[in-house]
């Protein structure tokens, strides 16, 4: 009886999303919040269709969240098209490295002094909650590769990069807990988990993305060649770059992000495409373009634009798969909370992160930039926590953190993530609408 019910529930949910998606986007509420509520209702505290146990289901949960993050990181890489807004990568580095480092330090101190965790546990929790989320932040991300707005670009790229830069700190925390060899004074950690893991991942991801991108363009060089199977191309690049990076102990997430960026850069520009690029550069930086526009402007009959369509179609398909991954991941978040993996003390951490730590970290990291005060406030507000944090949490639990400690950290982390989904989900649409109307 349970199987038919699950088919009915999943089918009804997918139909509901398809029919009401555009309506929900206009409301001060995010689809992530809806999925989380539905997951809670399906869980142990609801109808019991989604019974989850943190320890028993950790392997499945880890892989589900892992896949969701991989798909999202590749999508972020595909969106970050060159030429980029002036100073965009500098802004991204300040957020993904500077602001994240400050966030980890401040959250660690808060967790130790206020919540009472040990320093090692506090570092682990801080590393788990440090990255902003590229999966749930669709309302504040760039709309398409032609979007040149610096704030949206910065938030989009930050959500991709700090999901990567947080990983070494998770490794460091696990080493301090005795679950990973970090060497004397952390030297092995720095050499292997930071330097080698990062450089090898960038190399593998860039080569994979460029190679597959160029190969796809050569195959599609015939202007009359039909498009098709881009979903295989997309998933293939993700799996190839991730697997190769893991094989050499590199940061697999970074490899996937680099592959997406490299594949985007492998796209040549024909005359029409270049003209559109020049037009965008002359327009106001905050002018956004509908995500449907690129596909309507690309004509398969033009030889110079046939290669462009390969990457555009890959991006569209990747975004659709990302939406499905988001549904599954956030449903599971709701199911875990429904199973009692929740602590009200985590709401204290959420409040500190949302209202104090994130704004302060962004303010400090953006000193000296030419962003307006309103832009800095907006960037400081949108520190959305989500699927990336869920993956890091399950990774840590799966590595072998003591069950009691793992449970406590999980309760705090899930409460903080849930609070972020609610607060940022309800504020994203109205705030970004005001930002677009204001022009800057």
Secondary structure, DSSP 8 states (H G I E B T S, - for coil): -HHHHHHHHHHHHHHHHHHHHHHHHTSSS-HHHHHHHHHHHHSTTTTSSS---TTTTHHHHHHHHHHHHHHHHHHHHHH--SS--TTHHHHHHIIIIIIHHHHHHHHHHHIIIII---HHHHHHHHHHHHS--SSS-GGGS-SSTT---HHHHHHHHHHHHHHHHTHHHHHHHHHHTTSS---GGGHHIIIIIIIIHHHHHHHHHHHHHHHHHHHHHHHT-STT-----HHHHHHHHHHHHHHHHHHTT--HHHHHHHHHHHHHHT----HHHHHHHHHHHHS-TT----TTHHHHH--TT-HHHHHHHHHHHHHHHHHHHHHHHHHHHHHHHHHHHHTT---THHHHHHHHIIIIIHHHHHHHHTTT----HHHHHHHHH-----HHHHHHHHHHHHHT--HHHHHHHHHHHHHHHHHHHHHHHHHHHHHHHHHHHH--
